[in-house]
């Protein structure tokens, strides 16, 4: 259970959930891209981050609410 909690925090950070470090790194990259007028790149970055967040949260759902499959060897 401790491993699942630790990996959950890591996945939340990579997904960019505030107040974790991944959120601030994505925020600073996005703000730099917008201030440099890379608007298309910024929109692409937001779309990719949102789709990746779906997969990370899906993994967390499987960790805590998925069925446990036992090997019957």
Secondary structure, DSSP 8 states (H G I E B T S, - for coil): -HHHHHHHHHHHHHHT-TTSHHHHHHHHHHHHHHHTT-HHHHHHHHHHHHHHHHHHHHHHHHHHHS-------
